[in-house]
């Protein structure tokens, strides 16, 4: 993550704000993170990876 809050070096739009917004949408639809620390951290890491793939695919790029 850069000092400006950007998470993906090549795209200034991929920020913690985007991650938070997606997280809240998932929670609003009934999805919940695991309660235990290790599985929760693993799930968050996977979410970051998949969200980056999703943003690239959404614009027609390769994941």
C-alpha positions in Angstrom: 0.0 0.0 0.0 1.3 3.4 -0.8 1.5 6.4 1.5 -1.6 7.9 -0.2 -3.9 5.0 0.8 -3.7 3.3 -2.6 -3.5 -0.5 -2.5 -2.7 -1.3 -6.1 0.3 0.5 -7.4 -1.1 0.7 -10.9 -4.6 2.0 -10.0 -5.3 4.9 -7.7 -9.0 3.8 -7.5 -8.2 0.6 -5.6 -8.3 2.0 -2.1 -9.2 0.9 1.4 -12.4 2.9 0.8 -13.3 0.5 -2.0 -12.6 -2.5 0.1 -14.7 -1.1 3.0 -17.6 -0.4 0.6 -17.6 -3.9 -0.8 -17.3 -5.4 2.7 -20.4 -3.4 3.8 -22.3 -4.5 0.7 -21.5 -8.1 1.5 -22.6 -7.7 5.1 -25.8 -6.0 4.0 -26.5 -9.2 2.0 -26.0 -11.4 5.0 -22.3 -12.5 4.4 -20.2 -12.6 7.6 -16.4 -13.0 8.2 -15.3 -15.9 10.4 -15.2 -15.1 14.1 -11.8 -16.5 14.8 -8.7 -14.4 14.0 -6.7 -16.7 11.7 -9.6 -17.7 9.4 -10.8 -14.0 9.4 -7.4 -12.7 8.3 -7.2 -15.4 5.7 -10.6 -14.5 4.4 -9.8 -10.8 4.2 -6.6 -11.5 2.3 -8.5 -13.7 -0.2 -11.1 -10.9 -0.5 -8.4 -8.4 -1.4 -6.9 -10.7 -4.0 -10.3 -11.5 -5.6 -11.5 -7.9 -5.5 -8.4 -6.8 -7.4 -9.2 -9.5 -10.0 -12.8 -8.4 -10.1 -11.9 -4.8 -10.8 -9.6 -5.7 -13.6 -12.1 -8.2 -15.1 -14.9 -5.6 -14.8 -13.0 -3.3 -17.2 -12.1 -6.0 -19.6 -8.6 -6.6 -18.4 -6.9 -9.8 -17.3 -7.1 -10.8 -13.6 
